[in-house]
Amino acid sequence: MPQAQTVSLHEHLSAGMKVIELEKQGRLEEARELLHSLPLPAYIAKWAKKRFGAEALIKTGWNLSEAEAEYGPDWLNK
């Protein structure tokens, strides 16, 4: 099972500000990569799976390590 990254609120906010700056500079791919590198909170991943389906969630490229740590490695298949 992948180790969940622990990201503080400060780190999330700092990354969010960096994403905004990258977008302003037109560096959209870098902004997307940075945003998706942060672990999606488990409760949001669970909601997104229920709302959009596991396959759609996987295709987004979000870091799902927190959800895997909380719900188990096979949570997307349940």
Gaussian input, Z-matrix of N, CA and C with variables (Angstrom, degrees):
# hf/3-21g

backbone

0 1
 N
 C     1     B1
 C     2     B2     1     A1
 N     3     B3     2     A2     1     D1
 C     4     B4     3     A3     2     D2
 C     5     B5     4     A4     3     D3
 N     6     B6     5     A5     4     D4
 C     7     B7     6     A6     5     D5
 C     8     B8     7     A7     6     D6
 N     9     B9     8     A8     7     D7
 C    10    B10     9     A9     8     D8
 C    11    B11    10    A10     9     D9
 N    12    B12    11    A11    10    D10
 C    13    B13    12    A12    11    D11
 C    14    B14    13    A13    12    D12
 N    15    B15    14    A14    13    D13
 C    16    B16    15    A15    14    D14
 C    17    B17    16    A16    15    D15
 N    18    B18    17    A17    16    D16
 C    19    B19    18    A18    17    D17
 C    20    B20    19    A19    18    D18
 N    21    B21    20    A20    19    D19
 C    22    B22    21    A21    20    D20
 C    23    B23    22    A22    21    D21
 N    24    B24    23    A23    22    D22
 C    25    B25    24    A24    23    D23
 C    26    B26    25    A25    24    D24
 N    27    B27    26    A26    25    D25
 C    28    B28    27    A27    26    D26
 C    29    B29    28    A28    27    D27
 N    30    B30    29    A29    28    D28
 C    31    B31    30    A30    29    D29
 C    32    B32    31    A31    30    D30
 N    33    B33    32    A32    31    D31
 C    34    B34    33    A33    32    D32
 C    35    B35    34    A34    33    D33
 N    36    B36    35    A35    34    D34
 C    37    B37    36    A36    35    D35
 C    38    B38    37    A37    36    D36
 N    39    B39    38    A38    37    D37
 C    40    B40    39    A39    38    D38
 C    41    B41    40    A40    39    D39
 N    42    B42    41    A41    40    D40
 C    43    B43    42    A42    41    D41
 C    44    B44    43    A43    42    D42
 N    45    B45    44    A44    43    D43
 C    46    B46    45    A45    44    D44
 C    47    B47    46    A46    45    D45
 N    48    B48    47    A47    46    D46
 C    49    B49    48    A48    47    D47
 C    50    B50    49    A49    48    D48
 N    51    B51    50    A50    49    D49
 C    52    B52    51    A51    50    D50
 C    53    B53    52    A52    51    D51
 N    54    B54    53    A53    52    D52
 C    55    B55    54    A54    53    D53
 C    56    B56    55    A55    54    D54
 N    57    B57    56    A56    55    D55
 C    58    B58    57    A57    56    D56
 C    59    B59    58    A58    57    D57
 N    60    B60    59    A59    58    D58
 C    61    B61    60    A60    59    D59
 C    62    B62    61    A61    60    D60
 N    63    B63    62    A62    61    D61
 C    64    B64    63    A63    62    D62
 C    65    B65    64    A64    63    D63
 N    66    B66    65    A65    64    D64
 C    67    B67    66    A66    65    D65
 C    68    B68    67    A67    66    D66
 N    69    B69    68    A68    67    D67
 C    70    B70    69    A69    68    D68
 C    71    B71    70    A70    69    D69
 N    72    B72    71    A71    70    D70
 C    73    B73    72    A72    71    D71
 C    74    B74    73    A73    72    D72
 N    75    B75    74    A74    73    D73
 C    76    B76    75    A75    74    D74
 C    77    B77    76    A76    75    D75
 N    78    B78    77    A77    76    D76
 C    79    B79    78    A78    77    D77
 C    80    B80    79    A79    78    D78
 N    81    B81    80    A80    79    D79
 C    82    B82    81    A81    80    D80
 C    83    B83    82    A82    81    D81
 N    84    B84    83    A83    82    D82
 C    85    B85    84    A84    83    D83
 C    86    B86    85    A85    84    D84
 N    87    B87    86    A86    85    D85
 C    88    B88    87    A87    86    D86
 C    89    B89    88    A88    87    D87
 N    90    B90    89    A89    88    D88
 C    91    B91    90    A90    89    D89
 C    92    B92    91    A91    90    D90
 N    93    B93    92    A92    91    D91
 C    94    B94    93    A93    92    D92
 C    95    B95    94    A94    93    D93
 N    96    B96    95    A95    94    D94
 C    97    B97    96    A96    95    D95
 C    98    B98    97    A97    96    D96
 N    99    B99    98    A98    97    D97
 C   100   B100    99    A99    98    D98
 C   101   B101   100   A100    99    D99
 N   102   B102   101   A101   100   D100
 C   103   B103   102   A102   101   D101
 C   104   B104   103   A103   102   D102
 N   105   B105   104   A104   103   D103
 C   106   B106   105   A105   104   D104
 C   107   B107   106   A106   105   D105
 N   108   B108   107   A107   106   D106
 C   109   B109   108   A108   107   D107
 C   110   B110   109   A109   108   D108
 N   111   B111   110   A110   109   D109
 C   112   B112   111   A111   110   D110
 C   113   B113   112   A112   111   D111
 N   114   B114   113   A113   112   D112
 C   115   B115   114   A114   113   D113
 C   116   B116   115   A115   114   D114
 N   117   B117   116   A116   115   D115
 C   118   B118   117   A117   116   D116
 C   119   B119   118   A118   117   D117
 N   120   B120   119   A119   118   D118
 C   121   B121   120   A120   119   D119
 C   122   B122   121   A121   120   D120
 N   123   B123   122   A122   121   D121
 C   124   B124   123   A123   122   D122
 C   125   B125   124   A124   123   D123
 N   126   B126   125   A125   124   D124
 C   127   B127   126   A126   125   D125
 C   128   B128   127   A127   126   D126
 N   129   B129   128   A128   127   D127
 C   130   B130   129   A129   128   D128
 C   131   B131   130   A130   129   D129
 N   132   B132   131   A131   130   D130
 C   133   B133   132   A132   131   D131
 C   134   B134   133   A133   132   D132
 N   135   B135   134   A134   133   D133
 C   136   B136   135   A135   134   D134
 C   137   B137   136   A136   135   D135
 N   138   B138   137   A137   136   D136
 C   139   B139   138   A138   137   D137
 C   140   B140   139   A139   138   D138
 N   141   B141   140   A140   139   D139
 C   142   B142   141   A141   140   D140
 C   143   B143   142   A142   141   D141
 N   144   B144   143   A143   142   D142
 C   145   B145   144   A144   143   D143
 C   146   B146   145   A145   144   D144
 N   147   B147   146   A146   145   D145
 C   148   B148   147   A147   146   D146
 C   149   B149   148   A148   147   D147
 N   150   B150   149   A149   148   D148
 C   151   B151   150   A150   149   D149
 C   152   B152   151   A151   150   D150
 N   153   B153   152   A152   151   D151
 C   154   B154   153   A153   152   D152
 C   155   B155   154   A154   153   D153
 N   156   B156   155   A155   154   D154
 C   157   B157   156   A156   155   D155
 C   158   B158   157   A157   156   D156
 N   159   B159   158   A158   157   D157
 C   160   B160   159   A159   158   D158
 C   161   B161   160   A160   159   D159
 N   162   B162   161   A161   160   D160
 C   163   B163   162   A162   161   D161
 C   164   B164   163   A163   162   D162
 N   165   B165   164   A164   163   D163
 C   166   B166   165   A165   164   D164
 C   167   B167   166   A166   165   D165
 N   168   B168   167   A167   166   D166
 C   169   B169   168   A168   167   D167
 C   170   B170   169   A169   168   D168
 N   171   B171   170   A170   169   D169
 C   172   B172   171   A171   170   D170
 C   173   B173   172   A172   171   D171
 N   174   B174   173   A173   172   D172
 C   175   B175   174   A174   173   D173
 C   176   B176   175   A175   174   D174
 N   177   B177   176   A176   175   D175
 C   178   B178   177   A177   176   D176
 C   179   B179   178   A178   177   D177
 N   180   B180   179   A179   178   D178
 C   181   B181   180   A180   179   D179
 C   182   B182   181   A181   180   D180
 N   183   B183   182   A182   181   D181
 C   184   B184   183   A183   182   D182
 C   185   B185   184   A184   183   D183
 N   186   B186   185   A185   184   D184
 C   187   B187   186   A186   185   D185
 C   188   B188   187   A187   186   D186
 N   189   B189   188   A188   187   D187
 C   190   B190   189   A189   188   D188
 C   191   B191   190   A190   189   D189
 N   192   B192   191   A191   190   D190
 C   193   B193   192   A192   191   D191
 C   194   B194   193   A193   192   D192
 N   195   B195   194   A194   193   D193
 C   196   B196   195   A195   194   D194
 C   197   B197   196   A196   195   D195
 N   198   B198   197   A197   196   D196
 C   199   B199   198   A198   197   D197
 C   200   B200   199   A199   198   D198
 N   201   B201   200   A200   199   D199
 C   202   B202   201   A201   200   D200
 C   203   B203   202   A202   201   D201
 N   204   B204   203   A203   202   D202
 C   205   B205   204   A204   203   D203
 C   206   B206   205   A205   204   D204
 N   207   B207   206   A206   205   D205
 C   208   B208   207   A207   206   D206
 C   209   B209   208   A208   207   D207
 N   210   B210   209   A209   208   D208
 C   211   B211   210   A210   209   D209
 C   212   B212   211   A211   210   D210
 N   213   B213   212   A212   211   D211
 C   214   B214   213   A213   212   D212
 C   215   B215   214   A214   213   D213
 N   216   B216   215   A215   214   D214
 C   217   B217   216   A216   215   D215
 C   218   B218   217   A217   216   D216
 N   219   B219   218   A218   217   D217
 C   220   B220   219   A219   218   D218
 C   221   B221   220   A220   219   D219
 N   222   B222   221   A221   220   D220
 C   223   B223   222   A222   221   D221
 C   224   B224   223   A223   222   D222
 N   225   B225   224   A224   223   D223
 C   226   B226   225   A225   224   D224
 C   227   B227   226   A226   225   D225
 N   228   B228   227   A227   226   D226
 C   229   B229   228   A228   227   D227
 C   230   B230   229   A229   228   D228
 N   231   B231   230   A230   229   D229
 C   232   B232   231   A231   230   D230
 C   233   B233   232   A232   231   D231

   B1=1.4525
   B2=1.5233
   B3=1.3376
   B4=1.4643
   B5=1.5266
   B6=1.3090
   B7=1.4539
   B8=1.5222
   B9=1.3318
   B10=1.4651
   B11=1.5227
   B12=1.3122
   B13=1.4509
   B14=1.5174
   B15=1.3064
   B16=1.4475
   B17=1.5174
   B18=1.3153
   B19=1.4564
   B20=1.5174
   B21=1.3099
   B22=1.4587
   B23=1.5312
   B24=1.3111
   B25=1.4621
   B26=1.5262
   B27=1.3198
   B28=1.4652
   B29=1.5302
   B30=1.3326
   B31=1.4605
   B32=1.5258
   B33=1.3330
   B34=1.4711
   B35=1.5290
   B36=1.3144
   B37=1.4647
   B38=1.5256
   B39=1.3236
   B40=1.4734
   B41=1.5245
   B42=1.3270
   B43=1.4663
   B44=1.5224
   B45=1.3295
   B46=1.4612
   B47=1.5195
   B48=1.3160
   B49=1.4625
   B50=1.5273
   B51=1.3236
   B52=1.4699
   B53=1.5270
   B54=1.3369
   B55=1.4684
   B56=1.5279
   B57=1.3051
   B58=1.4684
   B59=1.5296
   B60=1.3224
   B61=1.4694
   B62=1.5250
   B63=1.3243
   B64=1.4672
   B65=1.5295
   B66=1.3240
   B67=1.4736
   B68=1.5228
   B69=1.3244
   B70=1.4666
   B71=1.5234
   B72=1.3284
   B73=1.4599
   B74=1.5321
   B75=1.3298
   B76=1.4500
   B77=1.5208
   B78=1.3090
   B79=1.4653
   B80=1.5341
   B81=1.3205
   B82=1.4587
   B83=1.5229
   B84=1.3083
   B85=1.4654
   B86=1.5250
   B87=1.3296
   B88=1.4730
   B89=1.5249
   B90=1.3220
   B91=1.4663
   B92=1.5206
   B93=1.3193
   B94=1.4605
   B95=1.5283
   B96=1.3236
   B97=1.4673
   B98=1.5298
   B99=1.3191
   B100=1.4590
   B101=1.5184
   B102=1.3047
   B103=1.4614
   B104=1.5221
   B105=1.3101
   B106=1.4640
   B107=1.5252
   B108=1.3257
   B109=1.4631
   B110=1.5260
   B111=1.3133
   B112=1.4680
   B113=1.5198
   B114=1.3356
   B115=1.4572
   B116=1.5263
   B117=1.3213
   B118=1.4558
   B119=1.5255
   B120=1.3162
   B121=1.4681
   B122=1.5322
   B123=1.3229
   B124=1.4651
   B125=1.5307
   B126=1.3154
   B127=1.4660
   B128=1.5332
   B129=1.3254
   B130=1.4669
   B131=1.5289
   B132=1.3391
   B133=1.4625
   B134=1.5277
   B135=1.3224
   B136=1.4679
   B137=1.5318
   B138=1.3279
   B139=1.4667
   B140=1.5276
   B141=1.3356
   B142=1.4646
   B143=1.5279
   B144=1.3282
   B145=1.4681
   B146=1.5258
   B147=1.3228
   B148=1.4737
   B149=1.5265
   B150=1.3051
   B151=1.4762
   B152=1.5278
   B153=1.3575
   B154=1.4575
   B155=1.5270
   B156=1.3235
   B157=1.4605
   B158=1.5164
   B159=1.3257
   B160=1.4660
   B161=1.5184
   B162=1.3229
   B163=1.4717
   B164=1.5243
   B165=1.3165
   B166=1.4653
   B167=1.5244
   B168=1.3303
   B169=1.4655
   B170=1.5246
   B171=1.3061
   B172=1.4617
   B173=1.5317
   B174=1.3228
   B175=1.4667
   B176=1.5271
   B177=1.3363
   B178=1.4645
   B179=1.5131
   B180=1.3420
   B181=1.4580
   B182=1.5130
   B183=1.3233
   B184=1.4652
   B185=1.5143
   B186=1.3039
   B187=1.4558
   B188=1.5348
   B189=1.3288
   B190=1.4642
   B191=1.5246
   B192=1.3223
   B193=1.4643
   B194=1.5260
   B195=1.3262
   B196=1.4673
   B197=1.5203
   B198=1.3125
   B199=1.4654
   B200=1.5216
   B201=1.3267
   B202=1.4610
   B203=1.5185
   B204=1.3332
   B205=1.4599
   B206=1.5301
   B207=1.3228
   B208=1.4693
   B209=1.5244
   B210=1.3350
   B211=1.4718
   B212=1.5239
   B213=1.3315
   B214=1.4642
   B215=1.5227
   B216=1.3401
   B217=1.4592
   B218=1.5306
   B219=1.3251
   B220=1.4624
   B221=1.5300
   B222=1.3332
   B223=1.4629
   B224=1.5317
   B225=1.3138
   B226=1.4599
   B227=1.5272
   B228=1.3198
   B229=1.4523
   B230=1.5111
   B231=1.3090
   B232=1.4810
   B233=1.5071
   A1=108.78
   A2=117.78
   A3=119.92
   A4=111.30
   A5=115.55
   A6=121.09
   A7=108.87
   A8=116.22
   A9=119.88
   A10=109.04
   A11=115.81
   A12=120.16
   A13=107.76
   A14=116.37
   A15=119.61
   A16=106.84
   A17=115.08
   A18=121.00
   A19=107.76
   A20=115.80
   A21=120.48
   A22=110.67
   A23=115.13
   A24=120.38
   A25=110.04
   A26=116.64
   A27=120.54
   A28=110.95
   A29=116.41
   A30=120.37
   A31=111.48
   A32=116.59
   A33=120.18
   A34=110.64
   A35=116.28
   A36=119.77
   A37=111.50
   A38=116.95
   A39=120.70
   A40=110.48
   A41=115.99
   A42=119.71
   A43=110.33
   A44=116.80
   A45=120.68
   A46=111.86
   A47=116.58
   A48=120.41
   A49=110.56
   A50=116.73
   A51=120.72
   A52=110.03
   A53=116.74
   A54=121.03
   A55=109.91
   A56=117.16
   A57=121.43
   A58=110.19
   A59=117.30
   A60=120.71
   A61=111.27
   A62=116.93
   A63=119.91
   A64=110.87
   A65=116.29
   A66=119.72
   A67=111.09
   A68=117.61
   A69=121.42
   A70=111.33
   A71=116.24
   A72=121.78
   A73=111.79
   A74=116.50
   A75=120.47
   A76=113.75
   A77=116.96
   A78=122.42
   A79=108.77
   A80=115.13
   A81=122.12
   A82=113.38
   A83=118.01
   A84=120.66
   A85=110.88
   A86=116.37
   A87=119.97
   A88=110.67
   A89=116.40
   A90=120.66
   A91=110.52
   A92=116.43
   A93=120.56
   A94=110.71
   A95=116.43
   A96=120.37
   A97=111.57
   A98=116.65
   A99=120.18
   A100=110.66
   A101=116.62
   A102=120.67
   A103=111.41
   A104=117.07
   A105=120.52
   A106=113.10
   A107=118.10
   A108=120.08
   A109=111.72
   A110=116.84
   A111=120.54
   A112=109.61
   A113=117.88
   A114=118.73
   A115=111.31
   A116=115.09
   A117=121.44
   A118=107.63
   A119=119.24
   A120=119.40
   A121=110.82
   A122=115.48
   A123=121.51
   A124=112.25
   A125=117.63
   A126=119.72
   A127=111.83
   A128=117.27
   A129=120.31
   A130=109.63
   A131=116.22
   A132=119.84
   A133=110.64
   A134=117.12
   A135=121.38
   A136=110.36
   A137=116.64
   A138=121.12
   A139=110.29
   A140=116.55
   A141=120.67
   A142=110.97
   A143=116.84
   A144=120.22
   A145=110.00
   A146=115.98
   A147=120.22
   A148=111.12
   A149=117.10
   A150=122.66
   A151=112.86
   A152=116.43
   A153=120.96
   A154=114.49
   A155=116.60
   A156=121.35
   A157=112.06
   A158=114.65
   A159=120.93
   A160=112.16
   A161=116.49
   A162=119.69
   A163=111.57
   A164=116.91
   A165=120.51
   A166=110.88
   A167=116.37
   A168=119.89
   A169=110.71
   A170=117.42
   A171=121.45
   A172=110.36
   A173=116.85
   A174=121.28
   A175=113.18
   A176=117.87
   A177=119.97
   A178=112.58
   A179=116.17
   A180=119.40
   A181=114.27
   A182=118.19
   A183=120.67
   A184=110.67
   A185=116.35
   A186=123.80
   A187=106.58
   A188=117.20
   A189=122.67
   A190=112.36
   A191=117.82
   A192=121.15
   A193=113.00
   A194=118.75
   A195=120.46
   A196=110.97
   A197=117.67
   A198=121.06
   A199=110.50
   A200=117.39
   A201=120.67
   A202=110.90
   A203=117.18
   A204=120.74
   A205=111.17
   A206=116.95
   A207=120.59
   A208=113.05
   A209=117.66
   A210=121.22
   A211=113.64
   A212=117.49
   A213=121.31
   A214=110.88
   A215=116.28
   A216=120.26
   A217=113.87
   A218=117.90
   A219=120.35
   A220=113.11
   A221=117.09
   A222=120.80
   A223=113.23
   A224=117.22
   A225=119.30
   A226=111.62
   A227=117.44
   A228=121.73
   A229=113.90
   A230=117.50
   A231=120.99
   A232=110.81
   D1=132.63
   D2=179.69
   D3=-62.97
   D4=144.81
   D5=176.64
   D6=-75.30
   D7=128.66
   D8=178.26
   D9=-70.68
   D10=134.75
   D11=173.95
   D12=-75.88
   D13=139.25
   D14=173.85
   D15=-100.87
   D16=116.05
   D17=-178.07
   D18=-121.14
   D19=123.41
   D20=-178.65
   D21=-74.60
   D22=163.96
   D23=176.12
   D24=-58.52
   D25=-41.11
   D26=179.23
   D27=-59.87
   D28=-42.72
   D29=179.04
   D30=-65.10
   D31=-39.72
   D32=177.01
   D33=-63.13
   D34=-45.50
   D35=-179.60
   D36=-65.39
   D37=-41.31
   D38=178.35
   D39=-62.52
   D40=-43.21
   D41=178.36
   D42=-64.18
   D43=-39.20
   D44=178.26
   D45=-61.07
   D46=-41.43
   D47=177.95
   D48=-65.97
   D49=-38.57
   D50=178.08
   D51=-65.23
   D52=-39.67
   D53=177.57
   D54=-60.22
   D55=-44.86
   D56=179.54
   D57=-60.79
   D58=-44.58
   D59=179.16
   D60=-63.16
   D61=-43.12
   D62=178.60
   D63=-62.21
   D64=-41.21
   D65=178.11
   D66=-63.42
   D67=-42.17
   D68=178.19
   D69=-60.16
   D70=-32.84
   D71=-179.72
   D72=-84.10
   D73=-1.38
   D74=-179.68
   D75=79.75
   D76=12.96
   D77=-178.85
   D78=-93.67
   D79=64.13
   D80=-170.48
   D81=-67.12
   D82=-38.53
   D83=179.37
   D84=-64.66
   D85=-42.66
   D86=177.36
   D87=-63.26
   D88=-39.63
   D89=178.88
   D90=-62.82
   D91=-44.57
   D92=-179.68
   D93=-64.07
   D94=-43.84
   D95=-180.00
   D96=-61.66
   D97=-42.66
   D98=178.64
   D99=-63.79
   D100=-46.72
   D101=-179.15
   D102=-61.24
   D103=-43.43
   D104=-178.17
   D105=-76.23
   D106=-13.95
   D107=177.83
   D108=-75.63
   D109=-23.19
   D110=178.56
   D111=-75.93
   D112=140.27
   D113=179.38
   D114=-67.07
   D115=131.44
   D116=175.43
   D117=-73.18
   D118=129.07
   D119=178.49
   D120=-53.75
   D121=141.21
   D122=-174.89
   D123=-55.21
   D124=-42.48
   D125=-177.33
   D126=-66.37
   D127=-31.75
   D128=177.68
   D129=-73.27
   D130=-41.01
   D131=177.56
   D132=-61.03
   D133=-41.63
   D134=179.28
   D135=-63.29
   D136=-43.30
   D137=178.66
   D138=-63.71
   D139=-44.37
   D140=-178.62
   D141=-64.00
   D142=-38.07
   D143=177.25
   D144=-62.04
   D145=-45.29
   D146=-179.69
   D147=-65.79
   D148=-40.25
   D149=-175.23
   D150=-76.39
   D151=-43.21
   D152=-171.68
   D153=-113.59
   D154=-16.65
   D155=-178.38
   D156=98.24
   D157=154.67
   D158=-176.97
   D159=-62.29
   D160=-44.35
   D161=-177.30
   D162=-61.48
   D163=-43.39
   D164=179.05
   D165=-64.08
   D166=-39.50
   D167=178.91
   D168=-64.09
   D169=-42.95
   D170=178.98
   D171=-61.45
   D172=-42.17
   D173=-178.22
   D174=-63.94
   D175=-22.88
   D176=-179.49
   D177=-65.82
   D178=-26.71
   D179=-178.37
   D180=83.32
   D181=7.74
   D182=179.02
   D183=-63.57
   D184=150.46
   D185=174.57
   D186=-76.48
   D187=112.93
   D188=-175.90
   D189=-104.52
   D190=21.03
   D191=-175.20
   D192=-62.24
   D193=-36.25
   D194=178.81
   D195=-66.40
   D196=-41.40
   D197=178.69
   D198=-66.03
   D199=-40.91
   D200=178.32
   D201=-63.66
   D202=-39.72
   D203=179.07
   D204=-67.28
   D205=-38.10
   D206=-177.31
   D207=-81.70
   D208=-40.97
   D209=-172.54
   D210=-104.22
   D211=-9.52
   D212=-179.41
   D213=100.89
   D214=159.98
   D215=-173.72
   D216=-67.87
   D217=-19.29
   D218=-178.03
   D219=-104.47
   D220=17.49
   D221=-174.83
   D222=-61.29
   D223=-28.60
   D224=-179.55
   D225=-72.32
   D226=-23.10
   D227=-178.27
   D228=-92.61
   D229=-3.86
   D230=-177.62
   D231=-85.38

